[in-house]
């Protein structure tokens, strides 16, 4: 794929965030739907096809189920557009899944840091993101996001408390977890399987 085509995909990706904000969507719901969509799946597998040639409002509807009017601009060059661009670039730079990036740096937080980082070099944002990745583990963030305790996860999945505590302690333990345990956690939290792929 040429750089021109990648930039075109990046542009489409970024404008989806603008539509989400304009539509007053819940930020977590939007990124959750986006991370599970065929659109993201195509990007992460680098298997690009005609899905990127669809009108933005059609693509947005297919991802979220929200109908929006036809608008070719969707208010670019704002904090939502900037967030989309930098999510795309973080994925390219870190080779982490979008599900992982959205979890470690939620859309609301990305919007909030716009005033600080939008005129800074991208490397500053990468450094900030890396620090965020160290703050809390995947399982800890999933529990916080859904107001679930380790006991709730234990009861729903039958994964032992001791094993769950390891997953809470470090993402490395989760990356090397058994397939069965990962499937149980994915099912319980209803998240993308890409979240549990190290890179």
BAZAMI-631897 format. One record per residue (C-alpha): x, y, z. Coordinates in nm, 4 decimals. Layout:
BEGIN
c1; c2; c3
X; Y; Z
...
***
This chain:
BEGIN
c1; c2; c3
0.0000; 0.0000; 0.0000
0.1380; 0.3430; -0.0949
0.1917; 0.6260; 0.1534
-0.0832; 0.8166; -0.0262
-0.3305; 0.5339; 0.0325
-0.2269; 0.4995; 0.3981
-0.2807; 0.8730; 0.4458
-0.6247; 0.8351; 0.2908
-0.7120; 0.5588; 0.5391
-0.5730; 0.7738; 0.8237
-0.7914; 1.0629; 0.7080
-1.1048; 0.8474; 0.7015
-1.0174; 0.7007; 1.0414
-0.9648; 1.0467; 1.1962
-1.2913; 1.1887; 1.0687
-1.4883; 0.9075; 1.2318
-1.3876; 1.0539; 1.5680
-1.5226; 1.3919; 1.4639
-1.8575; 1.2358; 1.3713
-1.8697; 1.0535; 1.7063
-1.8250; 1.3811; 1.8943
-2.0722; 1.5676; 1.6712
-2.3243; 1.2858; 1.7266
-2.2728; 1.3141; 2.1037
-2.1871; 0.9451; 2.1271
-2.0515; 0.7998; 2.4488
-1.6766; 0.7966; 2.3932
-1.6170; 0.4520; 2.5422
-1.9049; 0.3030; 2.3430
-1.7689; 0.4515; 2.0216
-1.4138; 0.3222; 2.0659
-1.5466; -0.0168; 2.1775
-1.7557; -0.0495; 1.8604
-1.4697; 0.0817; 1.6496
-1.2161; -0.1627; 1.7947
-1.4450; -0.4572; 1.7100
-1.5368; -0.3363; 1.3612
-1.4382; -0.4835; 1.0272
-1.2895; -0.1442; 0.9443
-1.0353; -0.1735; 1.2271
-0.9839; -0.5435; 1.1576
-0.8828; -0.4582; 0.8002
-0.6369; -0.1936; 0.9196
-0.4790; -0.4189; 1.1821
-0.4375; -0.7040; 0.9365
-0.3141; -0.4639; 0.6674
-0.5755; -0.6113; 0.4347
-0.7205; -0.2961; 0.2869
-1.0191; -0.3138; 0.0559
-1.3051; -0.1027; -0.0741
-1.4468; -0.0462; 0.2740
-1.2331; 0.2688; 0.2843
-1.3998; 0.4075; -0.0274
-1.7426; 0.4221; 0.1363
-1.8949; 0.7597; 0.2311
-1.8111; 0.8545; 0.5892
-2.1733; 0.8522; 0.7035
-2.2210; 0.4992; 0.5611
-1.9029; 0.3725; 0.7258
-1.9954; 0.5352; 1.0562
-2.3398; 0.3716; 1.0470
-2.1906; 0.0291; 0.9744
-1.9577; 0.0650; 1.2737
-2.1935; 0.2232; 1.5271
-2.5518; 0.1931; 1.4033
-2.5838; 0.5736; 1.4278
-2.7277; 0.7547; 1.1262
-2.5722; 1.0895; 1.0422
-2.6259; 1.3322; 0.7552
-2.3979; 1.3603; 0.4550
-2.1138; 1.6037; 0.5219
-1.7796; 1.5906; 0.3444
-1.5924; 1.7970; 0.6034
-1.7227; 1.6887; 0.9426
-1.5339; 1.9757; 1.1026
-1.1733; 1.8719; 1.0646
-0.8774; 2.0268; 1.2459
-1.0226; 2.0082; 1.5941
-0.9504; 1.8019; 1.9052
-1.1502; 1.5000; 1.7846
-0.9773; 1.4971; 1.4465
-0.6382; 1.5333; 1.6172
-0.7263; 1.2423; 1.8479
-0.8075; 1.0185; 1.5524
-0.4848; 1.1072; 1.3763
-0.2771; 1.0328; 1.6826
-0.4541; 0.7062; 1.7611
-0.3726; 0.5938; 1.4082
-0.0109; 0.7053; 1.4448
0.0247; 0.5371; 1.7854
-0.0936; 0.2115; 1.6293
0.1605; 0.2503; 1.3483
0.4426; 0.3483; 1.5833
0.3851; 0.0961; 1.8644
0.2300; -0.1921; 1.6668
-0.0267; -0.2226; 1.9453
-0.3893; -0.3010; 1.8711
-0.6420; -0.0189; 1.8713
-0.8295; -0.1984; 2.1505
-0.5146; -0.1790; 2.3639
-0.4489; 0.1855; 2.2772
-0.8087; 0.2897; 2.3485
-0.7970; 0.1096; 2.6834
-0.4652; 0.2558; 2.7943
-0.5441; 0.6050; 2.6620
-0.9243; 0.6496; 2.6425
-1.0786; 0.8904; 2.3947
-1.1888; 1.1336; 2.6667
-0.8326; 1.1534; 2.8001
-0.6959; 1.1992; 2.4491
-0.9349; 1.4890; 2.3946
-0.8344; 1.6410; 2.7294
-0.4627; 1.6465; 2.6440
-0.5185; 1.8126; 2.3066
-0.4331; 2.1596; 2.4393
-0.1052; 2.0287; 2.5820
0.0184; 1.8076; 2.2990
-0.1323; 1.9319; 1.9719
0.1589; 2.1653; 1.8959
0.4262; 1.9316; 2.0324
0.6303; 1.6742; 1.8464
0.4625; 1.3330; 1.8171
0.7453; 1.1771; 2.0192
0.6138; 1.3621; 2.3257
0.2784; 1.1902; 2.2884
0.4472; 0.8516; 2.2433
0.6391; 0.9092; 2.5674
0.3161; 1.0051; 2.7441
0.1403; 0.6963; 2.6075
0.4225; 0.4667; 2.7213
0.3900; 0.6073; 3.0732
0.0145; 0.5486; 3.0651
0.0775; 0.1879; 2.9627
0.2806; 0.1330; 3.2792
0.0246; 0.2840; 3.5150
-0.2374; 0.0090; 3.5123
-0.2603; -0.3383; 3.3628
-0.5152; -0.4446; 3.1036
-0.7208; -0.6426; 3.3543
-0.7121; -0.3606; 3.6100
-0.8363; -0.1126; 3.3510
-1.1106; -0.3485; 3.2322
-1.2290; -0.3923; 3.5901
-1.2190; -0.0179; 3.6558
-1.4035; 0.0596; 3.3338
-1.6850; -0.1847; 3.4125
-1.6890; -0.1453; 3.7926
-1.6058; -0.5123; 3.8401
-1.3962; -0.6606; 4.1181
-1.1505; -0.9461; 4.0947
-1.4105; -1.1563; 4.2795
-1.6681; -1.0758; 4.0099
-1.4266; -1.1955; 3.7424
-1.3476; -1.5079; 3.9438
-1.7143; -1.6001; 3.9854
-1.7969; -1.5419; 3.6195
-1.4931; -1.7138; 3.4686
-1.3834; -1.9704; 3.7297
-1.0285; -1.8422; 3.6895
-0.8592; -1.8676; 4.0284
-0.8070; -1.5553; 4.2395
-0.4318; -1.6159; 4.2490
-0.4135; -1.6332; 3.8701
-0.6243; -1.3195; 3.8338
-0.3983; -1.1374; 4.0787
-0.1039; -1.2200; 3.8529
-0.2936; -1.0781; 3.5552
-0.3653; -0.7683; 3.7635
0.0022; -0.7325; 3.8480
0.1498; -0.7408; 3.4989
0.0275; -0.7591; 3.1395
0.3043; -1.0093; 3.0673
0.1185; -1.2727; 3.2699
-0.1949; -1.2057; 3.0659
-0.0082; -1.2246; 2.7352
0.1130; -1.5714; 2.8368
-0.2195; -1.6852; 2.9809
-0.3845; -2.0034; 2.8610
-0.6117; -1.9760; 2.5590
-0.9065; -2.0865; 2.7715
-0.8514; -1.8115; 3.0282
-0.8156; -1.5441; 2.7630
-1.1382; -1.6559; 2.5945
-1.3199; -1.6392; 2.9292
-1.1960; -1.2861; 2.9948
-1.2855; -1.1735; 2.6419
-1.6351; -1.3152; 2.6851
-1.6843; -1.1618; 3.0291
-1.5768; -0.8100; 2.9301
-1.6982; -0.8342; 2.5671
-1.3759; -0.6958; 2.4228
-1.1697; -0.7539; 2.1107
-0.9283; -1.0489; 2.1149
-0.6625; -0.8140; 1.9766
-0.6416; -0.6574; 2.3219
-0.4580; -0.9675; 2.4405
-0.2025; -0.9804; 2.1616
0.1286; -0.8340; 2.2753
0.2075; -0.6815; 1.9356
***
